[in-house]
């Protein structure tokens, strides 16, 4: 599903929207203040692999908040 994260430049509200076409994105307004000043945010996706959750950021330094390892490959 093409669900994207956005942030309003006016009020700072972060929200998700299903975007099926460019027309959908052009018509997008902030659900809080109705501003059309919207920024698309970088989204990390994740999926469950066995008993651990893997994200698109896995393997990058600092992606784990609970440890200081340089790579998530060492996490259990």
PDB file as gemmi writes it, atoms N, CA and C in Angstrom:
CRYST1    1.000    1.000    1.000  90.00  90.00  90.00 P 1                      
ATOM      1  N   UNK A   1       0.838  -1.189   0.000  1.00  0.00           N  
ATOM      2  CA  UNK A   1       0.000   0.000   0.000  1.00  0.00           C  
ATOM      3  C   UNK A   1       0.883   1.253   0.000  1.00  0.00           C  
ATOM      4  N   UNK A   2       0.585   2.212  -0.842  1.00  0.00           N  
ATOM      5  CA  UNK A   2       1.387   3.446  -0.893  1.00  0.00           C  
ATOM      6  C   UNK A   2       0.954   4.464   0.163  1.00  0.00           C  
ATOM      7  N   UNK A   3       1.302   4.162   1.405  1.00  0.00           N  
ATOM      8  CA  UNK A   3       1.006   5.081   2.506  1.00  0.00           C  
ATOM      9  C   UNK A   3       2.277   5.870   2.789  1.00  0.00           C  
ATOM     10  N   UNK A   4       2.148   7.191   2.777  1.00  0.00           N  
ATOM     11  CA  UNK A   4       3.291   8.064   2.979  1.00  0.00           C  
ATOM     12  C   UNK A   4       3.096   8.913   4.225  1.00  0.00           C  
ATOM     13  N   UNK A   5       4.202   9.327   4.816  1.00  0.00           N  
ATOM     14  CA  UNK A   5       4.174  10.204   5.987  1.00  0.00           C  
ATOM     15  C   UNK A   5       4.470  11.630   5.542  1.00  0.00           C  
ATOM     16  N   UNK A   6       3.742  12.575   6.143  1.00  0.00           N  
ATOM     17  CA  UNK A   6       3.884  13.983   5.809  1.00  0.00           C  
ATOM     18  C   UNK A   6       3.960  14.814   7.069  1.00  0.00           C  
ATOM     19  N   UNK A   7       4.466  16.033   6.929  1.00  0.00           N  
ATOM     20  CA  UNK A   7       4.485  16.990   8.030  1.00  0.00           C  
ATOM     21  C   UNK A   7       4.038  18.343   7.491  1.00  0.00           C  
ATOM     22  N   UNK A   8       3.184  19.010   8.261  1.00  0.00           N  
ATOM     23  CA  UNK A   8       2.700  20.334   7.894  1.00  0.00           C  
ATOM     24  C   UNK A   8       3.773  21.363   8.241  1.00  0.00           C  
ATOM     25  N   UNK A   9       4.075  22.234   7.274  1.00  0.00           N  
ATOM     26  CA  UNK A   9       5.071  23.287   7.506  1.00  0.00           C  
ATOM     27  C   UNK A   9       4.533  24.369   8.436  1.00  0.00           C  
ATOM     28  N   UNK A  10       3.216  24.540   8.489  1.00  0.00           N  
ATOM     29  CA  UNK A  10       2.628  25.596   9.310  1.00  0.00           C  
ATOM     30  C   UNK A  10       2.513  25.187  10.784  1.00  0.00           C  
ATOM     31  N   UNK A  11       1.884  24.043  11.051  1.00  0.00           N  
ATOM     32  CA  UNK A  11       1.607  23.682  12.458  1.00  0.00           C  
ATOM     33  C   UNK A  11       2.473  22.535  12.979  1.00  0.00           C  
ATOM     34  N   UNK A  12       3.211  21.836  12.094  1.00  0.00           N  
ATOM     35  CA  UNK A  12       4.088  20.754  12.531  1.00  0.00           C  
ATOM     36  C   UNK A  12       3.412  19.403  12.696  1.00  0.00           C  
ATOM     37  N   UNK A  13       2.121  19.311  12.405  1.00  0.00           N  
ATOM     38  CA  UNK A  13       1.381  18.049  12.528  1.00  0.00           C  
ATOM     39  C   UNK A  13       1.972  17.011  11.583  1.00  0.00           C  
ATOM     40  N   UNK A  14       2.271  15.820  12.097  1.00  0.00           N  
ATOM     41  CA  UNK A  14       2.728  14.706  11.272  1.00  0.00           C  
ATOM     42  C   UNK A  14       1.560  13.758  11.085  1.00  0.00           C  
ATOM     43  N   UNK A  15       1.388  13.271   9.845  1.00  0.00           N  
ATOM     44  CA  UNK A  15       0.259  12.399   9.550  1.00  0.00           C  
ATOM     45  C   UNK A  15       0.596  11.492   8.379  1.00  0.00           C  
ATOM     46  N   UNK A  16      -0.199  10.447   8.208  1.00  0.00           N  
ATOM     47  CA  UNK A  16      -0.029   9.487   7.122  1.00  0.00           C  
ATOM     48  C   UNK A  16      -1.214   9.586   6.174  1.00  0.00           C  
ATOM     49  N   UNK A  17      -0.953   9.382   4.889  1.00  0.00           N  
ATOM     50  CA  UNK A  17      -2.019   9.401   3.891  1.00  0.00           C  
ATOM     51  C   UNK A  17      -1.762   8.334   2.835  1.00  0.00           C  
ATOM     52  N   UNK A  18      -2.844   7.755   2.336  1.00  0.00           N  
ATOM     53  CA  UNK A  18      -2.792   6.828   1.219  1.00  0.00           C  
ATOM     54  C   UNK A  18      -2.780   7.668  -0.054  1.00  0.00           C  
ATOM     55  N   UNK A  19      -1.727   7.556  -0.839  1.00  0.00           N  
ATOM     56  CA  UNK A  19      -1.574   8.346  -2.057  1.00  0.00           C  
ATOM     57  C   UNK A  19      -1.555   7.384  -3.244  1.00  0.00           C  
ATOM     58  N   UNK A  20      -2.594   7.455  -4.080  1.00  0.00           N  
ATOM     59  CA  UNK A  20      -2.696   6.574  -5.237  1.00  0.00           C  
ATOM     60  C   UNK A  20      -2.280   7.250  -6.538  1.00  0.00           C  
ATOM     61  N   UNK A  21      -2.257   8.581  -6.554  1.00  0.00           N  
ATOM     62  CA  UNK A  21      -1.881   9.296  -7.772  1.00  0.00           C  
ATOM     63  C   UNK A  21      -1.252  10.641  -7.412  1.00  0.00           C  
ATOM     64  N   UNK A  22      -0.663  11.304  -8.420  1.00  0.00           N  
ATOM     65  CA  UNK A  22      -0.094  12.627  -8.197  1.00  0.00           C  
ATOM     66  C   UNK A  22      -1.192  13.616  -7.830  1.00  0.00           C  
ATOM     67  N   UNK A  23      -2.388  13.426  -8.360  1.00  0.00           N  
ATOM     68  CA  UNK A  23      -3.513  14.304  -8.042  1.00  0.00           C  
ATOM     69  C   UNK A  23      -3.863  14.217  -6.556  1.00  0.00           C  
ATOM     70  N   UNK A  24      -3.786  13.006  -5.990  1.00  0.00           N  
ATOM     71  CA  UNK A  24      -4.039  12.835  -4.548  1.00  0.00           C  
ATOM     72  C   UNK A  24      -3.039  13.650  -3.736  1.00  0.00           C  
ATOM     73  N   UNK A  25      -1.767  13.590  -4.133  1.00  0.00           N  
ATOM     74  CA  UNK A  25      -0.730  14.302  -3.384  1.00  0.00           C  
ATOM     75  C   UNK A  25      -0.880  15.816  -3.536  1.00  0.00           C  
ATOM     76  N   UNK A  26      -1.237  16.283  -4.729  1.00  0.00           N  
ATOM     77  CA  UNK A  26      -1.418  17.720  -4.950  1.00  0.00           C  
ATOM     78  C   UNK A  26      -2.603  18.276  -4.163  1.00  0.00           C  
ATOM     79  N   UNK A  27      -3.629  17.455  -3.934  1.00  0.00           N  
ATOM     80  CA  UNK A  27      -4.824  17.892  -3.211  1.00  0.00           C  
ATOM     81  C   UNK A  27      -4.668  17.774  -1.693  1.00  0.00           C  
ATOM     82  N   UNK A  28      -3.554  17.233  -1.237  1.00  0.00           N  
ATOM     83  CA  UNK A  28      -3.333  16.963   0.179  1.00  0.00           C  
ATOM     84  C   UNK A  28      -3.309  18.236   1.019  1.00  0.00           C  
ATOM     85  N   UNK A  29      -4.010  18.195   2.151  1.00  0.00           N  
ATOM     86  CA  UNK A  29      -4.036  19.307   3.112  1.00  0.00           C  
ATOM     87  C   UNK A  29      -3.802  18.750   4.503  1.00  0.00           C  
ATOM     88  N   UNK A  30      -3.272  19.580   5.373  1.00  0.00           N  
ATOM     89  CA  UNK A  30      -3.058  19.189   6.764  1.00  0.00           C  
ATOM     90  C   UNK A  30      -4.411  18.925   7.426  1.00  0.00           C  
ATOM     91  N   UNK A  31      -4.551  17.789   8.120  1.00  0.00           N  
ATOM     92  CA  UNK A  31      -5.817  17.485   8.780  1.00  0.00           C  
ATOM     93  C   UNK A  31      -6.087  18.381  10.001  1.00  0.00           C  
ATOM     94  N   UNK A  32      -5.061  19.057  10.498  1.00  0.00           N  
ATOM     95  CA  UNK A  32      -5.228  19.906  11.679  1.00  0.00           C  
ATOM     96  C   UNK A  32      -5.546  21.355  11.320  1.00  0.00           C  
ATOM     97  N   UNK A  33      -4.763  21.947  10.382  1.00  0.00           N  
ATOM     98  CA  UNK A  33      -4.931  23.370  10.087  1.00  0.00           C  
ATOM     99  C   UNK A  33      -5.340  23.654   8.640  1.00  0.00           C  
ATOM    100  N   UNK A  34      -5.487  22.619   7.826  1.00  0.00           N  
ATOM    101  CA  UNK A  34      -5.902  22.723   6.419  1.00  0.00           C  
ATOM    102  C   UNK A  34      -4.892  23.414   5.515  1.00  0.00           C  
ATOM    103  N   UNK A  35      -3.665  23.547   5.944  1.00  0.00           N  
ATOM    104  CA  UNK A  35      -2.619  24.151   5.127  1.00  0.00           C  
ATOM    105  C   UNK A  35      -2.233  23.200   3.996  1.00  0.00           C  
ATOM    106  N   UNK A  36      -1.877  23.766   2.844  1.00  0.00           N  
ATOM    107  CA  UNK A  36      -1.384  22.972   1.728  1.00  0.00           C  
ATOM    108  C   UNK A  36       0.146  22.906   1.738  1.00  0.00           C  
ATOM    109  N   UNK A  37       0.787  23.552   2.718  1.00  0.00           N  
ATOM    110  CA  UNK A  37       2.241  23.522   2.858  1.00  0.00           C  
ATOM    111  C   UNK A  37       2.669  22.241   3.546  1.00  0.00           C  
ATOM    112  N   UNK A  38       2.851  21.189   2.766  1.00  0.00           N  
ATOM    113  CA  UNK A  38       3.119  19.846   3.283  1.00  0.00           C  
ATOM    114  C   UNK A  38       4.488  19.370   2.798  1.00  0.00           C  
ATOM    115  N   UNK A  39       5.218  18.699   3.676  1.00  0.00           N  
ATOM    116  CA  UNK A  39       6.499  18.094   3.329  1.00  0.00           C  
ATOM    117  C   UNK A  39       6.395  16.584   3.493  1.00  0.00           C  
ATOM    118  N   UNK A  40       6.863  15.833   2.485  1.00  0.00           N  
ATOM    119  CA  UNK A  40       6.882  14.371   2.589  1.00  0.00           C  
ATOM    120  C   UNK A  40       8.080  13.986   3.445  1.00  0.00           C  
ATOM    121  N   UNK A  41       7.863  13.117   4.415  1.00  0.00           N  
ATOM    122  CA  UNK A  41       8.923  12.680   5.323  1.00  0.00           C  
ATOM    123  C   UNK A  41       9.551  11.383   4.833  1.00  0.00           C  
ATOM    124  N   UNK A  42      10.803  11.165   5.208  1.00  0.00           N  
ATOM    125  CA  UNK A  42      11.468   9.897   4.952  1.00  0.00           C  
ATOM    126  C   UNK A  42      10.880   8.873   5.903  1.00  0.00           C  
ATOM    127  N   UNK A  43      10.455   7.740   5.393  1.00  0.00           N  
ATOM    128  CA  UNK A  43       9.830   6.708   6.217  1.00  0.00           C  
ATOM    129  C   UNK A  43      10.711   5.471   6.281  1.00  0.00           C  
ATOM    130  N   UNK A  44      10.836   4.916   7.462  1.00  0.00           N  
ATOM    131  CA  UNK A  44      11.510   3.638   7.632  1.00  0.00           C  
ATOM    132  C   UNK A  44      10.438   2.562   7.636  1.00  0.00           C  
ATOM    133  N   UNK A  45      10.615   1.534   6.828  1.00  0.00           N  
ATOM    134  CA  UNK A  45       9.647   0.451   6.841  1.00  0.00           C  
ATOM    135  C   UNK A  45      10.224  -0.707   7.630  1.00  0.00           C  
ATOM    136  N   UNK A  46       9.359  -1.576   8.100  1.00  0.00           N  
ATOM    137  CA  UNK A  46       9.826  -2.711   8.871  1.00  0.00           C  
ATOM    138  C   UNK A  46       8.979  -3.938   8.611  1.00  0.00           C  
ATOM    139  N   UNK A  47       9.534  -5.081   8.953  1.00  0.00           N  
ATOM    140  CA  UNK A  47       8.791  -6.327   8.869  1.00  0.00           C  
ATOM    141  C   UNK A  47       9.313  -7.253   9.942  1.00  0.00           C  
ATOM    142  N   UNK A  48       8.519  -8.228  10.310  1.00  0.00           N  
ATOM    143  CA  UNK A  48       8.918  -9.156  11.353  1.00  0.00           C  
ATOM    144  C   UNK A  48       9.596 -10.362  10.722  1.00  0.00           C  
ATOM    145  N   UNK A  49      10.787 -10.671  11.200  1.00  0.00           N  
ATOM    146  CA  UNK A  49      11.557 -11.813  10.721  1.00  0.00           C  
ATOM    147  C   UNK A  49      11.818 -12.711  11.917  1.00  0.00           C  
ATOM    148  N   UNK A  50      11.021 -13.743  12.052  1.00  0.00           N  
ATOM    149  CA  UNK A  50      11.160 -14.603  13.217  1.00  0.00           C  
ATOM    150  C   UNK A  50      10.697 -13.869  14.458  1.00  0.00           C  
ATOM    151  N   UNK A  51      11.575 -13.717  15.431  1.00  0.00           N  
ATOM    152  CA  UNK A  51      11.198 -13.054  16.676  1.00  0.00           C  
ATOM    153  C   UNK A  51      11.720 -11.627  16.770  1.00  0.00           C  
ATOM    154  N   UNK A  52      12.378 -11.128  15.716  1.00  0.00           N  
ATOM    155  CA  UNK A  52      12.875  -9.757  15.780  1.00  0.00           C  
ATOM    156  C   UNK A  52      12.306  -8.920  14.640  1.00  0.00           C  
ATOM    157  N   UNK A  53      12.200  -7.648  14.870  1.00  0.00           N  
ATOM    158  CA  UNK A  53      11.698  -6.722  13.868  1.00  0.00           C  
ATOM    159  C   UNK A  53      12.885  -6.151  13.104  1.00  0.00           C  
ATOM    160  N   UNK A  54      12.807  -6.188  11.792  1.00  0.00           N  
ATOM    161  CA  UNK A  54      13.860  -5.677  10.926  1.00  0.00           C  
ATOM    162  C   UNK A  54      13.320  -4.431  10.243  1.00  0.00           C  
ATOM    163  N   UNK A  55      14.086  -3.342  10.267  1.00  0.00           N  
ATOM    164  CA  UNK A  55      13.658  -2.117   9.596  1.00  0.00           C  
ATOM    165  C   UNK A  55      14.586  -1.820   8.445  1.00  0.00           C  
ATOM    166  N   UNK A  56      14.190  -0.863   7.628  1.00  0.00           N  
ATOM    167  CA  UNK A  56      15.040  -0.459   6.505  1.00  0.00           C  
ATOM    168  C   UNK A  56      16.313   0.210   6.994  1.00  0.00           C  
ATOM    169  N   UNK A  57      16.368   0.566   8.271  1.00  0.00           N  
ATOM    170  CA  UNK A  57      17.546   1.211   8.835  1.00  0.00           C  
ATOM    171  C   UNK A  57      18.474   0.226   9.531  1.00  0.00           C  
ATOM    172  N   UNK A  58      18.104  -1.058   9.588  1.00  0.00           N  
ATOM    173  CA  UNK A  58      18.933  -2.053  10.252  1.00  0.00           C  
ATOM    174  C   UNK A  58      20.312  -2.103   9.627  1.00  0.00           C  
ATOM    175  N   UNK A  59      21.318  -2.221  10.471  1.00  0.00           N  
ATOM    176  CA  UNK A  59      22.682  -2.292   9.990  1.00  0.00           C  
ATOM    177  C   UNK A  59      23.381  -0.943   9.987  1.00  0.00           C  
ATOM    178  N   UNK A  60      22.661   0.122  10.350  1.00  0.00           N  
ATOM    179  CA  UNK A  60      23.297   1.435  10.419  1.00  0.00           C  
ATOM    180  C   UNK A  60      23.595   1.759  11.866  1.00  0.00           C  
ATOM    181  N   UNK A  61      24.691   2.412  12.101  1.00  0.00           N  
ATOM    182  CA  UNK A  61      25.088   2.760  13.461  1.00  0.00           C  
ATOM    183  C   UNK A  61      24.014   3.617  14.105  1.00  0.00           C  
ATOM    184  N   UNK A  62      23.682   3.303  15.320  1.00  0.00           N  
ATOM    185  CA  UNK A  62      22.728   4.099  16.063  1.00  0.00           C  
ATOM    186  C   UNK A  62      21.274   3.778  15.791  1.00  0.00           C  
ATOM    187  N   UNK A  63      20.970   2.773  14.981  1.00  0.00           N  
ATOM    188  CA  UNK A  63      19.574   2.482  14.707  1.00  0.00           C  
ATOM    189  C   UNK A  63      18.897   1.781  15.880  1.00  0.00           C  
ATOM    190  N   UNK A  64      19.687   1.156  16.743  1.00  0.00           N  
ATOM    191  CA  UNK A  64      19.136   0.547  17.954  1.00  0.00           C  
ATOM    192  C   UNK A  64      19.227   1.568  19.086  1.00  0.00           C  
ATOM    193  N   UNK A  65      18.125   1.794  19.772  1.00  0.00           N  
ATOM    194  CA  UNK A  65      18.164   2.754  20.864  1.00  0.00           C  
ATOM    195  C   UNK A  65      18.556   2.097  22.178  1.00  0.00           C  
ATOM    196  N   UNK A  66      18.489   0.765  22.234  1.00  0.00           N  
ATOM    197  CA  UNK A  66      18.757   0.064  23.482  1.00  0.00           C  
ATOM    198  C   UNK A  66      20.193  -0.411  23.615  1.00  0.00           C  
ATOM    199  N   UNK A  67      21.034  -0.221  22.581  1.00  0.00           N  
ATOM    200  CA  UNK A  67      22.413  -0.710  22.676  1.00  0.00           C  
ATOM    201  C   UNK A  67      23.365   0.271  21.982  1.00  0.00           C  
ATOM    202  N   UNK A  68      24.645  -0.002  22.102  1.00  0.00           N  
ATOM    203  CA  UNK A  68      25.652   0.853  21.484  1.00  0.00           C  
ATOM    204  C   UNK A  68      26.424   0.130  20.385  1.00  0.00           C  
ATOM    205  N   UNK A  69      25.908  -1.015  19.917  1.00  0.00           N  
ATOM    206  CA  UNK A  69      26.583  -1.776  18.875  1.00  0.00           C  
ATOM    207  C   UNK A  69      26.650  -0.968  17.580  1.00  0.00           C  
ATOM    208  N   UNK A  70      27.672  -1.192  16.800  1.00  0.00           N  
ATOM    209  CA  UNK A  70      27.831  -0.520  15.501  1.00  0.00           C  
ATOM    210  C   UNK A  70      26.917  -1.120  14.438  1.00  0.00           C  
ATOM    211  N   UNK A  71      26.458  -2.346  14.652  1.00  0.00           N  
ATOM    212  CA  UNK A  71      25.608  -3.030  13.688  1.00  0.00           C  
ATOM    213  C   UNK A  71      24.518  -3.800  14.411  1.00  0.00           C  
ATOM    214  N   UNK A  72      23.334  -3.814  13.846  1.00  0.00           N  
ATOM    215  CA  UNK A  72      22.244  -4.590  14.437  1.00  0.00           C  
ATOM    216  C   UNK A  72      22.422  -6.083  14.218  1.00  0.00           C  
ATOM    217  N   UNK A  73      23.412  -6.477  13.420  1.00  0.00           N  
ATOM    218  CA  UNK A  73      23.670  -7.890  13.189  1.00  0.00           C  
ATOM    219  C   UNK A  73      24.085  -8.585  14.467  1.00  0.00           C  
ATOM    220  N   UNK A  74      24.614  -7.822  15.445  1.00  0.00           N  
ATOM    221  CA  UNK A  74      25.044  -8.423  16.706  1.00  0.00           C  
ATOM    222  C   UNK A  74      23.940  -8.462  17.746  1.00  0.00           C  
ATOM    223  N   UNK A  75      22.806  -7.826  17.473  1.00  0.00           N  
ATOM    224  CA  UNK A  75      21.681  -7.806  18.421  1.00  0.00           C  
ATOM    225  C   UNK A  75      20.947  -9.142  18.387  1.00  0.00           C  
ATOM    226  N   UNK A  76      20.402  -9.527  19.509  1.00  0.00           N  
ATOM    227  CA  UNK A  76      19.639 -10.777  19.588  1.00  0.00           C  
ATOM    228  C   UNK A  76      18.242 -10.511  20.063  1.00  0.00           C  
TER     229      UNK A  76                                                      
END                                                                             
